[in-house]
Amino acid sequence: MHDIEPYYQWRDRYISEDDPLSPFSGRVYSEFTYTNKIYNYFLHPQWDDFGSQTLYAKQLWGDYEEGFAIIELIGEWNDLLYNDIRFFKEEVVDVLIEAGISKFVVLCENVLNFHGDDNCYYEEWAEEASEAGGWIAFINTLPHVNDELTDAMVDHYVHYGAQFSEFPWRPRKPKQIMKLVEELMRRTPARLG
């Protein structure tokens, strides 16, 4: 896991640690010192800690005029033991909502497992995003993670699943990704609510 870096192709146009509205504003990274771990596995130092023991993030994009953010995750999403959604909601999402973000593209291809518990934080997040005309989309979740999310009834609040899997986001620009996600939502019936 230590050699999996967050996506860096947009860093010429956006860097979260230089963004005063980002929850990761002012962070300083080492390229040589590995401190963050998931269990016994070190992570690349560019990943951001937000309080979880098993899940880390990187805000890849924040467009406050358009109201959308792209966040990449890595690790094990464990609401059951560590209440990761609480940390993610309070330390990342709430800061972005306060800054005007209502559309969340969450890249989940490096989320290896999901252990659900109470889905109140997902409901709150979805309501807050929806009130501002937004939404939440989990992109490229692994098939078993899709099943685990559905078992926890997260599909009532978040868009994900087959139509959002194998989404070729890397060759695209952030605004293209947002438009494609919105188009997918229009074409496929939602189970939200």
N, C-alpha and C positions, 0 to 999 in steps of 0.2 A: 504494500500500500504506500510505502514511502516514496515511490517514484510516480505515483498518479498525481499530476498537477491539476489545479483548476484550469479551465479554459482561459487562454491568455491572448487570443487573436484580436480582441477588441481593446486591448490596453493602450493602444495609441489614441483612442477616443474616450475611454472611460476607465478610471481607476477608483475603486471604492474607498480606499484609504485617503484619497485626495478630495473626496466628495464630502463637504461639511454636513450634508443631509443624510448620509449613509450611516447605518448603525456601526459600521466598521471604520469610520472616519478617524484618521490619526494613527492607525495601526502601523507598526514597524515590523518588518519581517527579516528573518535571517535566511540566507540561502544555504547555510551550512549546519545550523543547529536545529536538530529535530527534537521538539518538546511535546507536541500533541500526539496522543496515542488513542487508539481504539483497542481496548483490551491490551494485548501485548505487542501490538503492531504500530510502529511509528507512522505518522502521516507527513507528507510533504509540508514544509513550513509555510507555504502560501495559504493553506486552508485556515479559516477563521473559527475560533472557539467562540461559542455564544452561551456557554454554561452547561451544555449536555456532556455526558461522559462518553457517548458513543456516536454522536452525529455532529458533523462540522459543515460549514457553509462557505460560499464565496459569492458575493454579490458581483455579478458580471456586468450588469447594466442597470442604470437608474435614469429614467426619463421623466422628469417631474412635470413637464408641460403636457406630455401625452398620458402621464399617470401610470406608467408601467415599469416593472422591475423584472430582471431575470436573475435567478439565484440558482447556483449549482450546489448540490448536497453530496456528501460522502459519508458512508458508515452504516450503522444499524440504527434505524428509527425505532426507539423503544419507549412508547408511552406507558407501557405496563409497569416497568421497573423504575424508569428514570424520568417519566413525564416530559419527554423531549418536546412535545408540542407546546407545553407551557413555556419552556425556555425559548423556543423558536418564535412563538407568538409574542411574548413580552419583550424579548431582547432584539428581535429583528423585525417582525411584521408590524408591531405597533409603532416603531420608530418610522418605518416607511409609510404607514398609513397617515401618521401625523404630518409627514412631509408631502402628502398628496398622492401617494401611490394607491391605486385601487385594483390594478390588474397585475396578477402575479403569475409568472411562468417559472415553475420550479422544476429544474432538471434533476431527475431522480435515477439516472442510469447507474450511478455508483452507490445507491441505497440498496444494501444487500439483503436486508430483512426489515419487516415492519411488524411490531408487536403493539397491537391496539389496546386501548382501555376506553375510558369515557371520551366521547367525541364532542364535548361542550366547547372546547377551544376551536375546533374546526367550524362548528356552527357559528360561533361569535365572529371568527375571521370571515366566513362567507357572508354573514349579515353586514358587517362593516364594509366589505368590498362591494357588495351589491348595492348598498345605500348610495355609494358614490359612482354607480354605473359600472362596477368592475366585476371581477371573477378570479378564480384560482384554477390553474391547470398544472397537473403533474405530468411531465413529459418523460417518455422513455422509461417508465417503471418496468422492472422485470416481471415476467408473467406471474411468478409466485407472490411477488409484492402486490400486484394488482389484486390477487385473491385475498391476501391478508388485509389490504385496505377495505375491500368489499365486506369481508367478514366483520370488520369493525364499523361498518356502515359510514365510512368516510365518503362514499360515493353520493351521499345525500348533500354534500357540501362542496365537493371538489370534482372537477372534470379530470378524468384519467381513463385508462383502459386501452382496449385494442386500437381505437382510432387515434390515440395519442402516443402509441408505442411505435417504435421504429421511425420516429419523426426526425428527418434529416436536418437538424438545426445548425450544425457546424458550418456548412458553406454559406449560410445566410447572414444577413445583417439583422440587428435586433428588431428594427421596425418591421421587417419582413416576417420575422418569427411571430411577432404579436399579431399581425394581420392573418397569417396562416392559422394560428391557434383560434382566432375569432371565427374564421371561416369554417374550421372543423366543428366548432360549437354550433354554428348555424345549421350545418348539414346533418348533425347527429342528434337524436333526441337525448335530452338530459334527464337524469334521475334525481337532480338536485331538489332539495326541499322536503 
